[in-house]
Amino acid sequence: MFANYNGCKIIIAGDLNARISNLNSFEDDIFMNSSFHGIRYTLDTVINSQGNRIIEIMEDFGMLICNGRSNADRRASYTYISRNGCSVIDHIWINSLFLESQLDFEVLKIPEISDHLPVLLNVNANHLTVSYKLHGKQKYSFFNKEPLCIERFNKILDESNNIYFNSPSINELNENLILSIDKAAIESGMKVVTM
């Protein structure tokens, strides 16, 4: 995958079940032009075997974990909280091409949705443009992250009756969540699609 996207900015995110403690720390001078810190701190001091494998793979490809690097998440907040314990297993990784961007990372404290807390990576601009082709036609999506749009987006999602959690199919739940988020983004003016 990395060979196919050489020279591109890469983000890898997900529930990796990898506990890496404060590994993937580097000297701060590498991050001199960045809003991130080189040395990572974390509330989760455990390193598991999955964590060792993830570190080996990600560092071989020059990837940097966002958890524990930003001012908003200086101590790598727990991303998984349950009766059995807490851990930092939901990660966002970036490659070094992002280091000159203004970045912010945080773990969102949204209770009662899941035992996993959502992680958020903000990349420098109030407006982000994504270009893609659909049925041979060029299409553009503009993402407006102005505070009023975000407020409307959150309100629409909070009041949505379209999101459900009771299905045996993880694919159906995933599709439902994606469609609900997309619909809320369009209704709030946060996402504008043009041809």
N, C-alpha and C positions, 0 to 999 in steps of 0.2 A: 504494500500500500504506500509506504513512504517513498519508494522509488518513483511511483507514478505521479506523486504530487510534490516533487522536488521544486523548491522555490515558492511554494504556496504556504500561506498561513494555515496551520492545522490545529483543530481543537478535538480532543477526545474526552468524552464525559460519560459517566455512568456509575452504577452500583457495581464496583469491582470486587467487593468482599476482600479487599486488600488493605491490611493495616500496616502502615509504613513508619509509624512514629514520626521522628523529625528527619528521616532520610530525604534525599534529594535537596539538601541544603548546599549552598554555594557561597562564595565570598560576595559581599554586597557590591564590590566594584564591577562585577559582571552586569549588575542591574542598575548601573549608574544613570542611564537615561530612562529608566522605567519607574513607574509608581509602585512596583513590587519590591520586596526585600529578598535578598539572597538567602539569609539564614531563616529557616522555618522553625516555628514553635507550634506545639500541638498539645491538646488535652489528652490525646490518646497516645500512650507511651509504648504500646505493644507493637511488635513486628511479627507478622505471621508468615507462613511459607508462601501464600499467595502474594503478600506484600513484597517479599524478596524477589519473586518472579517478575512482578510488575515493574519494580525498580530496575531490574536488569534490562528488561525489554525497553522501557521508556527512556532510560538514560543512554542506551545504545543508539537510540534515534534522536537524541538531543531534546527530549521532551522535559518540560518543567511543570510540576504540579502547582496549581493555584492555591489550594488549601493551605492556610497558614502563612501566606506571603503578603496579604494586603493589610492596610490599616484597619479595615472593617472586620477582618478575621485574623488578627495577629496571633491568636493562640489556637488556630485550627479547631473551630468549634465542632462538637459532635454532630454528625450527620445521621446517625442511627441511634435511636433512644428507645429502649424497651425495658420490660421488667427484668430481663436477663442481663442487661448491661448497656453500655454506651460505647460507640466507636466512631472513627472517621473512616468510612468505607465508600462514600459517594464522592468521587473525585472529578475535577476538571483539570485536564492537562493541555498545555499549549506548547508550540515550538518557539524557538528563540526569535523568529520573525515578528512576534508580537511585542517584544521587549521595548520597542520605541513607541508603542501605543500607550495611551493613558488607560490603565486597567483598574478595575476594582472587582473584588470577589467577596461574596458573603454567603453565609448560610442563613436562609430565611426561617424565621421562627413562626411557622404556621402550624398550630396545634391541631390534632384530631383528624388530619387528612390521612396520615400514614405514620408508621414508625420511622420512616426515612424523611428527613427534612430536605426541602429543595435547595439546591445550590445555584447561585446566580453569578455569572461573569458579565460585567459591563465593559464594553470596549468603546473607547474614546468619544464617539459622536452622538449627538442627539438624534441624528437621522442616519439610518443604515439602509443602503439600497442593495437588494438582491436581484440578480438578473438570471433568468432561465428561459428555456424554450419549451413551449407547450404546443403540440400539434404543428410544429414547424414555425410558429409565430413567437417572436421575442416578447417576453412578458417581464414586467418589473414590479417588485413589491417594495414599497417604502415603509420603513418602520419608524414611526414618530414616537420618540420617548420623552416628549414634553410632559411635565408633571400632571397637567390636566388630563391628558390622554391616559396616562397610567392610572390615575384616580378613577376615571370612567371605566377603564378595562377591569380593574379590581372589583368595582361595584357590580358590573355586569356578571363577572364570574361568580361573585358571592351570592348573587340572587338567581343564578341559573338553575333551572329545573332539568336541564339536559344532561348534566353530569351524574352518572350513576356508578356504584361500586359493587353491585351485586350481580356478578356474572361469572360462570365457571371459565370463560374464555379470556385469557390475558390479552390476546390480540384484539378482541372486541372492546375490552376496557381501554386499551391503548388508543385504538381508533376513535372511540367516544371522547376521550380526553383531548386528543389532538384536534378533532373537529370543534369541540366546545371552545378551546382556547383560540382557534383560528376565527371562529364566529365572533367571539368577544372582542378580538383584536380589530376586526373589520368594523363592528358596530361602534366601538369606542373611538374610531378614527386613528387608532394606533398603527393599523396596517392599511395601506392603500395600494390596490393592485391596478396597474395600467398596462395597456398594450403598446 
